């Protein structure tokens, strides 16, 4: 029997995916900003929300998975879900451009492309999904390593990784125009760090901020600092360009110090919230991964630039309203699609995974693996 969901965290999942959708709205629309005005500050401010959403999902993953158990059925369901959305979004894109006939012909002419199309995880078609699946596969070993350390040892490790992949890049990144090019940093390693941090918070009931008021103040201060950074870099653009920084939303990347502080403070705030178990929120939160894959990937440029025509909204005084309205539209429509997918999964895949046929198949695979293991 599955454990009841924590609605406070499920609500945070929804907020995180809304952050990511709104970020994609401004990031993938093809804007070229040359002047400082209200809309340009709004656009760059929404950059922060995307990586904030990713950090929150990573913290939630570590928080719950540290005491979780790897399940091959869950992995298989996840892989099939990724393929479902990847193929669906390719089809929708071709249908929108009235190019289905030519697309099918190209598939017939290129067996290699057709074959590789069924492996979106391997080819990083959704970078976060690939990283998440790898972390899930490695979670038994990551958890064993985490639990083998004492509280003090784990804290020291986190501080070392924080200094290497957050503190140093935040300061020296000004010379590179990015905080993600130093000390062999990559997004997968950062998600591992956030997984460790989420696990530490869970294992030791860590409370960095004493109460909700401090969490809220810290989150607001961190976000205000980053927004102020946009204005300062815009105003003193020539000076920052001489140093090496052209990106006005410099602190938007996930490993900057203020972004990390914002992520943890918001996560802790929701941990402190006491919300009754609400089925509507829990169901909506269960669709977040599907919403992510449906609105991103192959359909992204078509969605933003052709369907929502985001470039046409750039100079509107209602620009902020457009971002919010389109973000919720995508979440509601995407959530509806995923609820249908979940229903289909329950009457097809879930039944197959609970059948004797699947049990016999996995039993043979386990015996085969055990033979190989003994030989090695």
C-alpha positions in Angstrom: 0.0 0.0 0.0 1.5 3.4 -1.0 2.0 6.0 1.6 -0.3 9.1 1.6 1.2 12.0 -0.2 2.4 15.1 1.7 0.1 17.8 0.1 2.5 20.6 1.2 5.3 19.1 -0.9 2.9 18.1 -3.7 1.8 21.8 -3.9 5.5 22.7 -4.1 5.9 20.3 -7.1 3.1 22.2 -8.9 4.7 25.5 -8.2 8.0 24.2 -9.4 6.6 23.1 -12.8 4.8 26.4 -13.1 8.2 28.1 -12.6 9.8 25.9 -15.3 7.0 26.5 -17.8 7.1 30.3 -17.3 10.9 30.2 -17.7 10.6 28.3 -21.0 8.1 30.9 -22.1 10.7 33.7 -22.0 13.8 31.6 -22.6 12.7 29.7 -25.7 10.8 32.5 -27.4 13.8 34.0 -29.2 13.9 37.4 -27.6 16.8 39.7 -28.2 17.0 42.3 -25.4 19.0 45.5 -26.1 17.5 48.0 -23.6 16.5 48.3 -20.0 12.7 48.5 -19.5 10.0 46.9 -17.4 9.4 44.0 -19.8 13.1 43.2 -20.2 13.5 43.0 -16.4 10.4 40.8 -16.3 11.9 38.5 -18.9 15.2 38.2 -17.2 13.6 37.8 -13.8 11.7 34.7 -15.1 15.1 33.2 -15.9 15.5 32.6 -12.2 12.3 30.6 -11.8 13.3 27.9 -14.2 16.5 26.8 -12.4 14.7 27.4 -9.1 12.1 24.8 -10.2 14.8 22.3 -11.2 16.6 22.7 -7.8 13.3 22.2 -5.9 12.6 19.0 -7.8 16.1 17.7 -7.0 15.7 18.6 -3.3 12.3 16.8 -3.2 13.8 13.8 -5.0 16.6 13.5 -2.4 14.2 14.1 0.5 11.9 11.3 -0.4 14.2 8.8 -2.2 16.8 8.6 0.6 14.4 6.2 2.4 12.8 4.9 -0.8 13.4 1.6 -2.6 14.4 1.1 -6.2 11.6 -0.6 -8.2 12.2 -2.0 -11.6 8.5 -1.6 -12.4 8.7 2.1 -11.7 11.8 2.5 -13.9 10.0 0.7 -16.7 6.9 2.9 -16.4 9.1 6.0 -16.4 11.0 4.9 -19.6 7.7 4.1 -21.4 6.2 7.5 -20.2 9.2 9.3 -21.7 8.9 7.5 -25.0 5.1 8.2 -25.0 5.6 12.0 -24.7 8.6 12.2 -27.0 6.8 10.4 -29.8 3.6 12.3 -29.1 5.3 15.7 -29.3 7.1 14.8 -32.5 3.7 13.7 -34.0 2.0 16.9 -32.8 4.7 19.1 -34.3 4.4 17.4 -37.7 0.6 17.6 -37.5 0.7 21.3 -36.7 3.0 22.0 -39.7 0.9 19.7 -42.0 4.0 17.6 -42.6 3.0 14.1 -41.4 3.2 12.5 -44.9 6.7 13.7 -45.5 7.7 12.8 -41.9 6.5 9.2 -42.4 8.4 9.0 -45.7 11.6 10.2 -44.1 11.2 7.5 -41.4 10.9 4.8 -44.0 14.0 6.1 -45.9 16.1 6.3 -42.7 15.8 3.1 -40.5 18.6 4.4 -38.3 16.7 7.6 -37.4 13.5 5.6 -36.8 15.3 3.2 -34.5 17.1 6.0 -32.5 13.8 7.9 -32.1 12.8 5.3 -29.5 15.7 6.1 -27.2 15.1 9.7 -26.0 16.6 9.0 -22.6 19.9 7.8 -24.0 20.2 10.8 -26.3 19.3 13.4 -23.7 16.2 14.7 -25.5 15.0 15.8 -22.0 18.2 16.6 -20.1 16.4 16.7 -16.7 14.6 13.4 -17.3 17.8 11.6 -18.3 19.6 12.9 -15.2 16.6 12.0 -13.0 16.5 8.4 -14.4 20.2 8.0 -13.9 19.9 9.2 -10.3 17.0 6.8 -9.7 19.0 3.9 -11.1 22.0 4.8 -8.8 19.8 5.7 -5.8 20.4 2.4 -3.9 24.2 3.1 -4.0 23.9 6.8 -3.4 21.7 6.1 -0.4 24.1 3.5 0.9 27.0 5.9 0.6 25.0 8.7 2.3 23.9 6.5 5.2 27.5 5.2 5.7 28.6 8.7 6.6 28.1 10.2 10.0 26.1 13.4 10.2 29.3 15.4 10.6 31.0 13.7 7.7 28.0 14.3 5.4 27.8 17.9 6.5 31.5 18.4 5.7 31.1 16.8 2.3 28.2 19.1 1.5 30.2 22.1 2.5 33.1 21.0 0.3 30.9 20.5 -2.7 29.1 23.8 -2.0 32.5 25.6 -2.0 33.7 23.8 -5.2 30.6 24.0 -7.3 28.8 27.1 -5.9 31.0 29.5 -4.1 34.0 29.4 -6.5 31.9 29.5 -9.7 29.7 32.3 -8.4 32.7 34.6 -8.1 35.0 33.4 -10.8 32.1 32.9 -13.3 32.0 36.6 -13.9 35.1 36.1 -16.0 33.5 33.4 -18.1 29.9 34.8 -18.3 28.6 31.6 -16.7 28.9 29.7 -13.4 28.7 26.3 -15.2 32.1 26.0 -16.9 34.5 25.6 -14.0 36.0 22.7 -12.0 34.4 20.0 -14.3 30.9 21.1 -13.2 27.9 19.8 -15.0 24.1 19.6 -14.4 24.2 15.9 -13.4 26.8 16.5 -10.7 24.8 19.5 -9.4 21.6 17.4 -9.2 23.6 14.8 -7.2 24.7 17.5 -4.8 21.1 18.7 -4.4 20.0 15.0 -3.9 22.6 14.8 -1.1 21.3 18.0 0.4 17.7 16.9 0.3 18.7 13.6 1.9 20.6 15.4 4.6 17.5 17.6 5.4 15.4 14.4 5.6 17.7 12.2 7.6 18.5 14.8 10.3 15.4 16.9 10.2 17.6 19.9 9.4 16.1 23.3 9.9 18.4 26.0 8.4 15.8 28.6 9.0 14.1 28.6 12.4 10.6 29.6 11.3 8.4 30.4 8.3 9.0 34.1 8.6 12.8 33.8 8.3 12.3 31.4 5.3 10.0 33.9 3.6 12.3 36.8 4.3 15.4 34.9 3.0 13.6 33.8 -0.2 12.4 37.3 -0.9 15.8 38.8 -0.2 17.6 36.3 -2.4 15.2 36.9 -5.3 15.4 40.7 -4.9 19.2 40.5 -4.9 19.2 38.6 -8.2 16.7 41.0 -9.8 18.8 43.9 -8.6 21.7 42.2 -10.3 19.8 42.4 -13.6 19.4 46.2 -13.3 23.0 46.7 -12.2 24.5 44.6 -15.0 22.3 46.4 -17.5 23.3 49.8 -16.2 27.0 49.1 -16.1 27.1 46.8 -19.1 30.4 48.1 -20.5 32.2 47.5 -17.2 30.9 44.0 -16.8 31.7 43.2 -20.5 35.3 44.2 -19.8 35.3 41.7 -16.9 33.7 39.0 -19.1 30.0 39.1 -18.2 27.3 39.8 -20.8 24.4 37.9 -19.3 22.3 40.4 -17.2 20.6 37.6 -15.4 24.0 36.3 -14.2 22.6 34.6 -11.1 20.0 32.5 -13.0 22.0 29.3 -13.2 21.3 26.6 -10.5 24.6 26.6 -8.7 24.9 30.3 -7.9 24.9 31.2 -4.2 21.7 33.3 -4.2 19.9 30.7 -6.3 20.9 27.9 -3.9 19.8 30.0 -0.9 16.5 30.8 -2.6 15.9 27.1 -3.4 16.6 25.9 0.1 14.6 28.6 1.8 11.5 27.9 -0.4 11.9 24.2 0.1 12.1 24.6 3.9 9.1 27.0 3.9 6.9 24.3 2.3 8.2 21.7 4.7 7.0 23.9 7.5 3.5 24.3 6.0 0.7 22.2 7.4 -1.8 21.5 4.6 -4.6 18.9 4.9 -4.5 16.0 2.5 -6.1 17.4 -0.7 -6.8 15.0 -3.5 -7.0 17.7 -6.2 -3.5 19.0 -5.4 -2.1 15.5 -5.1 -3.6 14.5 -8.5 -2.4 17.7 -10.2 1.1 17.1 -8.8 1.2 13.6 -10.2 1.1 15.1 -13.7 4.1 17.5 -13.4 6.6 15.2 -15.1 4.2 14.6 -18.0 3.5 18.4 -18.3 7.3 19.0 -18.4 7.8 16.5 -21.3 4.7 17.6 -23.2 5.6 21.3 -23.3 9.3 20.9 -23.8 11.4 18.9 -26.2 10.5 18.6 -29.9 7.4 20.8 -29.5 9.0 23.7 -27.6 9.8 26.1 -30.4 6.5 25.5 -32.2 4.6 25.9 -29.0 6.1 29.3 -28.0 6.8 30.9 -31.3 4.0 29.7 -33.5 1.0 28.7 -31.3 1.4 31.2 -28.5 3.2 33.8 -30.6 5.2 35.0 -27.6 7.3 37.5 -29.7 4.1 39.4 -30.5 3.5 40.0 -26.7 7.0 41.4 -26.0 6.1 45.1 -26.0 2.7 44.7 -24.5 1.9 46.4 -21.1 0.1 43.2 -20.3 3.2 41.1 -20.9 3.3 39.7 -17.3 -0.3 38.7 -17.6 0.4 36.8 -20.9 3.2 34.8 -19.2 1.0 33.8 -16.3 -2.1 33.1 -18.4 -0.1 30.9 -20.9 1.8 29.1 -18.1 -1.5 28.1 -16.4 -3.0 27.2 -19.8 -0.2 24.8 -20.6 -0.3 23.3 -17.1 -4.0 22.7 -17.2 -4.0 21.2 -20.7 -0.8 19.2 -20.1 -2.2 17.9 -16.8 -5.4 16.8 -18.5 -3.4 14.9 -21.1 -1.3 13.2 -18.4 -4.4 12.2 -16.4 -5.7 10.4 -19.6 -2.2 8.8 -20.0 -2.3 7.6 -16.4 -5.7 6.1 -17.0 -4.5 4.2 -20.1 -1.4 3.1 -18.1 -3.5 1.6 -15.4 -5.6 -0.5 -17.7 -2.7 -1.6 -19.9 0.9 -1.4 -18.6 0.1 -1.7 -14.9 -2.0 -4.8 -15.5 0.8 -6.3 -17.6 3.3 -5.6 -14.8 1.1 -7.3 -12.3 0.6 -10.4 -14.5 2.2 -13.8 -14.2 3.6 -13.3 -17.7 5.7 -10.4 -16.5 6.7 -12.3 -13.3 8.0 -15.2 -15.4 9.8 -12.9 -17.7 11.6 -11.1 -14.9 12.4 -14.3 -13.2 14.2 -15.6 -16.3 16.1 -12.2 -16.7 17.2 -12.4 -13.0 18.5 -16.0 -13.5 20.3 -14.9 -16.6 21.8 -11.9 -14.8 22.9 -14.2 -11.8 24.8 -16.5 -14.2 26.6 -13.5 -15.8 27.3 -12.1 -12.3 28.9 -15.4 -11.2 31.1 -15.6 -14.3 32.3 -12.0 -13.7 
